[in-house]
């Protein structure tokens, strides 16, 4: 066996679909991170940071509705037809934004829609990707190929940010959207080639994905029963919900601080550079630290790093409310979440029985995460005085929400780390 086969265990007949799905995930995440700095810039310049409070609530409800509709669509369409339908919808939506921004200029409602669109873009496309992938691999292939295919997303995020950073100063926003529409359209070709390669072995690709009315929505409702009967699953839900509320509040606070500190003409360059550094840091943590921390220090340490960092920096910003600390807080929060925290959180489901695992995951994805984002938005709406602040120092009061949640996060991380160790030692 060559060194390549030892590291990347791709067997005969798997290279085509592995390469195709790697590129598929790569393009999705690259497109998202190419547009994310632009969205942040347009939000501050056209709507103002205060609008993020309302946008977070609307986006959370819109995402929940779309995910439920997507779940029901699994019982109506084959995987290839559903994929074509969703890809086409997003391509034409991006063409609409390009046309409107080019020929009609500023319109507040359209900018609101663009903010929500990008949230829906990553939510729906990632869900579609994993559904398609799960439908074309068996458990043995998944154990060998998921890590490699998933790396496409990490690399895509880095390249998307790097490309956005490179072209931002020379390209109008509407043309950036059109470029993404063109690149994103290449997924049509990729999935067609993948479908042709796997259809010989898995002809069920022409059938509906979910049979007999069993959808992700059904699993989510069943998952509620599973979650509320287990302290382990409840702790995971608490950790996920707590983080989503913290992340929603930090996102608003960070953008509000940028609006207060930087002039409008500096926003675009700042966000492109900042998000590039964020993705570089996430890739470095994932490649250099994640496995080492989990192997040498254990799951408790892996789960604790993010809440401890967030807690420490939140306390620091409350005591010394300067823009640099807010930057470091937002950077650390997101870089750790996209790397170490996401990996360790997914590992918590490994020792759980398969049926309970997928039902709990469906419940968390469909209800817990989106409800938590909405709660974060509502909490911000209840604090109008903060949003009207004229200095970064006034933003320090937001930390009265995030600090208690971070403390709770720490406690849940300790509990989950110990329970995970017990499960794995018992062979459960």
Secondary structure by P-SEA (a helix, b strand, c coil): ccaaaaacccccccaaaaaaaaaaaaaaaaaaaaaaaaaaaaaaacccccaaaaaaaaaaaaaaaaaaaaaaacccccaaaaaaaaaaaaaaaaaaaaaaaacccccaaaaaaaaaaaaaaaaaaaaaaaaaaaacccaaaaaccaaaaaaaaaaaaaaaaaaaaaccccccaaaaaaaaaaaaaaaaaaaaaaaaaacccccccccccccccccaaaaaaaaaaaaaacaaaaaaaaaaaaaaaaaaaaaaaaaaaaaacccccaaaaaaaaaaaaaaaaaaaaaaccaaaaaacccaaaaaaaaaaaaaaaaaaaaacccaaaaaaaaaaaaaaaacaaaaaaaaccccccaaaaaaaaaaaaccaaaaaaaaaaaaaaaccccccccccccccccaaaaaaaaaaaaaaaaaaaaaaaaaaaacc
